[in-house]
Amino acid sequence: MKKNILVIYYSQTGQLEDIVRNVAQPFEAKKEEYDVTYYNIQLKEDFPFPWPGDVFFNTFPESYLQIPKEIFPPSEEILGKKYDLILFGYQVWYLTPSIPIISFLKSGFAEKLLKGTDVVTISGTRNMWMLSQEKLKVYLKDLGAKLVGNIALVDRHDNYTSVLTILRWLTTGQKEKSGMLPAAGVSDEEISGSVKYGSIIEKHFKSGNLSGLQPDLVANGAVEIRAFLVRVEKVGNKIFTIWSNLIIKKKEKRPLLIKFFKVYLMAAIWIISPVVLVLHLLTTPIFWSKRQKQKRYLQGINLK
């Protein structure tokens, strides 16, 4: 009997769709063994792409506070099947799983599809995904899903270059290299190379033993942890908590507060972030052991 594989994703630019379809290729290649189904999450009121600048920043408080929007339901065909494995592709918006992903997870459809099912999460991000993955782990646990693997593909350029390229991509639609700036996002080589992760998943899935999947994925480069960025994320989450709640509560001042937030965010990236980097480097000898333990945890799939 064929095994049913479900690929869930939301992709604005098409990058994440390319990634999840590449990861699913080894299952697609064995049609006699697997039935692969794709579910593209769709909002009833979707976000524009490219993003107008004001819309991009105005999305911040709802993104960070995980306020859902209404989605179109999966087809009856999708809802009518029991799946043996789910490949779950997601984006990160403002250090949190994107609004479309949160909207799905908070819908009644998520539990029906995820409960009791092995799940491999797959993200394609600029570079800060670690604490977003922690938030996603909580959702999966609460929905009764079994997280068995995680793949996190990122932009390999330095933090500041990737800020410029992602803003260019999101606001103009231009991903390609221009002038002195490289192409934005996950490299084409890594996207096409992500087929290897699908092969690793299929091998472990076929064996019926997924306990060794994540160590195998990590050993093959599926998850890179940059300790400095973990520190930036922790600081960012504290600051975003303050800003998002302030903007949500002060509805009459929202347009002005969004403008202030935009200025603050740019200042944080270009002024505060370098200070955090220097402090991180200076304290490396002191916190080396702690950071190595943190790295091993974030590369894994368990929830504290």
Legacy VTK file of the C-alpha trace (Angstrom):
# vtk DataFile Version 3.0
C-alpha trace
ASCII
DATASET POLYDATA
POINTS 304 float
0.000 0.000 0.000
1.285 3.475 -0.888
2.322 5.868 1.881
0.659 9.280 1.827
2.970 12.305 1.977
1.562 15.819 2.447
3.586 18.944 1.640
2.210 22.058 3.357
3.624 25.496 2.544
3.014 29.181 1.946
5.318 31.002 -0.446
5.053 34.599 -1.638
8.151 34.744 -3.808
8.229 31.121 -4.918
11.513 30.436 -3.115
10.012 28.255 -0.402
7.861 26.382 -2.914
11.017 25.542 -4.890
12.670 24.303 -1.698
9.820 22.056 -0.527
9.303 20.623 -4.010
13.005 19.772 -4.198
12.883 18.121 -0.781
9.835 16.133 -1.924
11.512 14.967 -5.159
12.829 11.639 -3.808
9.260 10.748 -2.789
7.881 11.933 -6.144
10.425 9.724 -7.921
8.949 6.604 -6.291
5.339 6.903 -7.365
4.786 3.211 -6.821
5.576 3.702 -3.111
4.351 7.226 -2.296
1.379 9.433 -3.043
2.563 13.047 -2.673
-0.023 15.814 -2.178
0.662 19.566 -2.002
-1.313 22.031 0.085
-0.531 25.682 -0.615
-1.991 27.754 2.244
-4.020 30.663 0.851
-5.375 33.640 2.744
-8.770 35.000 1.775
-7.148 38.449 1.864
-3.567 37.826 0.816
-0.586 40.130 1.215
0.843 41.908 -1.833
4.152 41.079 -3.463
6.262 43.074 -3.977
5.418 44.724 -0.667
4.664 48.456 -0.546
6.918 49.715 2.255
4.067 50.939 4.435
2.243 47.599 4.206
5.397 45.637 5.077
6.010 47.535 8.314
2.308 47.794 9.137
2.179 43.992 9.206
4.608 43.865 12.130
2.354 43.868 15.231
-0.062 41.215 13.923
2.884 39.123 12.725
4.745 39.191 15.993
1.632 38.741 18.163
0.532 35.806 15.969
-2.885 37.220 15.115
-4.411 35.015 12.398
-6.351 35.878 9.270
-8.967 33.751 7.532
-7.699 31.102 5.125
-9.329 29.121 2.343
-9.949 25.584 3.615
-7.922 22.688 2.221
-9.780 20.638 -0.367
-12.002 17.785 0.748
-9.544 15.436 -0.948
-6.723 16.678 1.289
-8.848 16.639 4.434
-10.148 13.178 3.630
-6.758 11.433 3.740
-4.640 10.212 6.623
-1.002 11.125 6.053
2.048 9.108 7.036
4.458 12.067 6.807
4.096 15.838 6.464
6.754 18.157 5.047
5.883 21.541 6.551
7.404 24.562 4.771
7.232 27.947 6.458
8.561 31.501 6.296
9.623 33.732 9.164
8.158 37.223 9.502
9.441 39.430 12.329
11.097 36.545 14.236
7.835 34.552 14.135
6.204 32.038 11.759
4.435 34.095 9.082
0.808 35.184 9.411
-0.367 32.648 6.777
1.345 29.836 8.689
-0.047 31.024 12.036
-3.478 31.336 10.409
-3.310 27.704 9.321
-2.030 26.498 12.696
-4.859 28.317 14.489
-7.507 26.985 12.115
-9.446 23.814 12.791
-7.824 22.223 9.736
-4.347 22.046 11.273
-5.197 19.595 14.036
-7.092 17.325 11.634
-4.044 17.084 9.363
-1.212 17.200 11.900
-2.429 15.241 14.912
-0.512 12.023 15.394
1.525 12.570 12.227
5.315 12.722 11.764
6.335 16.207 10.644
9.543 17.605 9.135
9.705 21.407 9.246
11.439 23.243 6.392
12.240 26.956 6.396
13.840 29.289 3.872
14.835 32.544 5.562
17.243 35.462 5.606
19.111 34.107 8.622
17.142 34.445 11.865
14.842 31.448 12.253
15.945 29.819 15.526
13.458 31.257 18.017
10.692 31.192 15.413
11.262 27.449 15.235
10.862 27.304 19.021
7.454 28.968 18.677
6.505 26.511 15.933
7.529 23.566 18.130
4.959 24.668 20.710
2.180 24.792 18.109
3.087 21.344 16.790
3.160 19.874 20.278
-0.209 21.417 21.176
-1.715 20.059 17.939
-0.460 16.552 18.694
2.020 16.422 15.802
5.312 14.523 16.097
8.264 16.669 15.027
10.890 14.309 13.619
13.136 16.630 11.612
14.013 20.210 10.741
15.737 21.822 7.767
16.660 25.520 7.836
18.052 27.018 4.636
19.337 30.582 4.901
20.981 33.413 3.022
24.714 32.785 3.579
25.764 36.418 3.145
26.674 38.542 6.148
23.861 39.997 8.241
24.082 43.526 6.832
24.356 42.569 3.161
21.345 40.269 3.522
19.302 43.118 5.049
19.867 45.230 1.942
19.174 42.419 -0.520
16.018 41.200 1.234
14.576 44.719 1.417
15.313 45.185 -2.299
13.646 41.854 -3.078
10.562 42.378 -0.918
9.857 45.951 -2.017
10.819 45.741 -5.717
10.547 42.045 -6.546
14.181 41.950 -7.683
16.053 38.934 -6.369
18.878 39.000 -8.918
22.287 40.531 -8.322
22.507 44.263 -9.050
25.416 46.663 -8.720
27.512 45.682 -5.705
24.703 43.690 -4.079
24.515 39.909 -4.600
21.329 37.984 -5.285
18.906 37.836 -2.359
17.714 34.832 -0.406
18.837 31.220 -0.356
21.279 30.526 -3.188
20.087 28.620 -6.255
22.736 25.996 -5.543
21.361 25.326 -2.056
17.783 25.258 -3.298
18.563 22.691 -6.005
20.836 20.835 -3.569
18.031 20.455 -1.027
17.015 17.284 -2.885
19.665 15.540 -0.771
17.677 16.269 2.370
14.651 14.655 0.807
16.746 11.568 0.106
17.843 11.456 3.751
14.241 11.813 4.947
13.008 9.126 2.540
15.745 6.719 3.651
14.855 7.057 7.333
11.122 7.049 6.641
11.362 3.869 4.576
13.319 2.150 7.322
10.508 2.910 9.761
12.934 4.496 12.211
12.960 8.305 12.268
14.846 8.668 15.549
18.149 9.185 13.750
16.791 11.550 11.085
17.679 14.904 12.644
21.309 13.992 13.496
21.696 12.800 9.891
20.208 16.032 8.523
22.489 18.128 10.760
25.544 16.124 9.716
24.707 16.950 6.090
24.383 20.716 6.655
20.624 21.094 7.040
20.912 23.335 10.109
23.502 26.039 10.787
23.472 27.897 14.102
25.177 31.284 14.393
25.475 32.066 18.086
25.607 35.818 17.470
22.271 35.741 15.648
20.679 33.754 18.463
21.655 36.595 20.789
20.228 39.158 18.350
16.974 37.180 18.181
16.658 37.078 21.971
17.122 40.843 22.205
14.799 41.351 19.237
12.007 39.314 20.791
12.105 41.402 23.961
11.979 44.651 21.994
9.332 43.400 19.555
7.121 42.398 22.481
7.135 45.992 23.729
6.609 47.592 20.322
3.890 45.203 19.095
1.787 45.536 22.244
2.176 49.307 22.212
1.044 49.590 18.584
-1.914 47.227 19.079
-3.131 49.038 22.196
-2.695 52.590 20.853
-4.919 52.164 17.804
-5.446 55.874 17.266
-1.669 56.425 17.134
-0.871 53.376 15.017
0.303 55.187 11.827
2.701 57.351 13.841
3.949 54.448 15.959
4.583 52.351 12.833
6.763 55.169 11.480
8.689 55.322 14.754
9.057 51.538 14.719
10.461 51.624 11.195
13.089 54.180 12.228
13.884 52.192 15.368
14.224 48.924 13.444
16.685 50.425 10.977
18.676 51.942 13.837
18.691 48.609 15.665
20.014 46.798 12.594
22.745 49.290 11.743
23.695 50.670 15.176
22.600 48.371 18.004
23.336 45.092 16.212
27.064 45.858 15.750
27.315 46.646 19.467
25.700 43.296 20.277
28.219 41.622 17.943
31.197 43.212 19.689
29.871 42.199 23.127
29.213 38.708 21.822
32.788 38.344 20.577
34.280 39.716 23.796
32.317 37.251 25.926
32.917 34.195 23.729
35.609 32.656 25.989
33.361 33.066 29.038
30.224 31.576 27.516
31.783 29.066 25.093
30.443 25.974 26.845
26.968 27.470 27.294
26.793 28.476 23.643
27.845 25.029 22.451
25.060 23.495 24.542
22.632 26.035 23.090
23.811 25.197 19.570
23.209 21.472 20.068
19.723 22.164 21.399
18.724 24.477 18.528
20.016 21.993 15.962
17.704 19.397 17.450
13.963 18.888 17.453
13.143 18.599 21.159
11.269 21.306 23.050
12.516 22.527 26.417
LINES 1 305
304 0 1 2 3 4 5 6 7 8 9 10 11 12 13 14 15 16 17 18 19 20 21 22 23 24 25 26 27 28 29 30 31 32 33 34 35 36 37 38 39 40 41 42 43 44 45 46 47 48 49 50 51 52 53 54 55 56 57 58 59 60 61 62 63 64 65 66 67 68 69 70 71 72 73 74 75 76 77 78 79 80 81 82 83 84 85 86 87 88 89 90 91 92 93 94 95 96 97 98 99 100 101 102 103 104 105 106 107 108 109 110 111 112 113 114 115 116 117 118 119 120 121 122 123 124 125 126 127 128 129 130 131 132 133 134 135 136 137 138 139 140 141 142 143 144 145 146 147 148 149 150 151 152 153 154 155 156 157 158 159 160 161 162 163 164 165 166 167 168 169 170 171 172 173 174 175 176 177 178 179 180 181 182 183 184 185 186 187 188 189 190 191 192 193 194 195 196 197 198 199 200 201 202 203 204 205 206 207 208 209 210 211 212 213 214 215 216 217 218 219 220 221 222 223 224 225 226 227 228 229 230 231 232 233 234 235 236 237 238 239 240 241 242 243 244 245 246 247 248 249 250 251 252 253 254 255 256 257 258 259 260 261 262 263 264 265 266 267 268 269 270 271 272 273 274 275 276 277 278 279 280 281 282 283 284 285 286 287 288 289 290 291 292 293 294 295 296 297 298 299 300 301 302 303
